[in-house]
Amino acid sequence: MTNILLQAQQGGGGMMMLLMMVAIFAIMYFFMIRPQQKQQKEIRNFQNQLQEGMAVIVGSGIYGTVKSVDLAKGTVDVKIAKDTVITVAKSAVFKDMVNTPTQK
């Protein structure tokens, strides 16, 4: 009789372990994976809406203004100084400088 009770308790513990693992995965999905996917989607939408004259921040931390966008090559010309224009990959432009809070 005691042996049957021990086996029943052990079987239930395996099911609880499985439920705990599922719960942990669900928590990680909703607090880590899903927000990151949402942020990446927003960045892609921003990159697809780049227009001449937009103030942007390039991934390397360079601030500038979009001079032109070449969709065929996937590049963006960014003016960073009076007579200085650099060409970067469209995927390297990731923030709108106008909507970025500044620190004082």
C-alpha positions in Angstrom: 0.0 0.0 0.0 2.8 2.4 0.9 4.6 1.6 -2.3 1.5 2.6 -4.4 1.2 5.9 -2.6 4.9 6.7 -3.2 4.5 6.0 -6.9 1.4 8.2 -7.1 3.3 11.1 -5.5 6.2 10.7 -7.8 4.0 10.7 -10.9 2.3 13.9 -9.8 5.6 15.6 -9.2 6.6 15.0 -12.8 3.5 16.7 -14.0 4.1 19.7 -11.6 7.6 20.0 -13.0 6.3 20.1 -16.5 3.7 22.8 -15.6 6.5 24.8 -13.9 8.7 24.6 -17.1 5.7 25.7 -19.3 5.0 28.6 -16.9 8.6 29.7 -16.9 8.8 29.7 -20.7 5.5 31.7 -20.9 6.8 34.3 -18.5 10.1 34.6 -20.5 8.2 34.9 -23.7 5.9 37.7 -22.5 8.6 39.7 -20.6 11.6 39.2 -22.9 11.1 37.8 -26.3 7.8 39.5 -27.3 8.9 43.1 -26.4 12.2 42.6 -28.3 10.3 41.5 -31.4 8.0 44.5 -31.1 11.0 46.8 -30.8 12.7 45.3 -33.9 9.4 45.7 -35.9 9.3 49.4 -34.9 12.9 49.9 -36.0 12.2 48.1 -39.4 9.1 50.3 -39.9 11.2 53.4 -39.1 13.9 52.3 -41.6 11.4 51.8 -44.3 10.0 55.3 -43.8 13.3 57.2 -44.0 13.1 60.4 -46.0 15.4 63.2 -47.0 15.9 65.8 -44.3 15.2 63.5 -41.3 17.5 63.9 -38.4 18.8 60.4 -37.4 21.2 58.5 -35.3 23.4 55.9 -37.0 24.1 52.6 -35.1 27.7 53.8 -34.4 26.4 56.8 -32.5 26.8 59.4 -35.3 24.2 62.1 -35.5 23.2 63.4 -38.9 20.6 64.3 -41.5 19.4 62.0 -44.2 20.6 63.3 -47.6 19.2 60.5 -49.8 17.9 57.0 -49.6 18.8 54.3 -52.2 16.3 51.5 -51.9 17.9 49.4 -54.6 21.3 49.3 -52.8 19.8 49.5 -49.3 22.0 52.5 -48.4 21.4 55.9 -46.9 23.6 59.0 -47.4 23.8 60.9 -44.1 25.2 64.4 -43.8 27.2 64.6 -40.6 29.0 68.0 -41.1 28.9 70.9 -43.5 30.6 69.2 -46.5 30.7 65.6 -45.1 28.3 63.0 -46.3 28.7 59.3 -45.4 27.0 56.3 -46.9 25.7 53.7 -44.4 23.5 50.6 -44.7 19.8 51.4 -44.2 19.8 48.9 -41.4 22.4 50.9 -39.5 20.0 53.9 -39.1 17.9 53.1 -36.1 16.7 56.2 -34.3 14.9 59.4 -35.1 16.9 62.2 -33.5 13.9 64.5 -33.2 12.0 62.0 -31.0 15.0 61.0 -28.9 15.2 62.5 -25.4 18.5 64.4 -24.7 20.4 64.4 -21.5 21.5 67.6 -19.8 
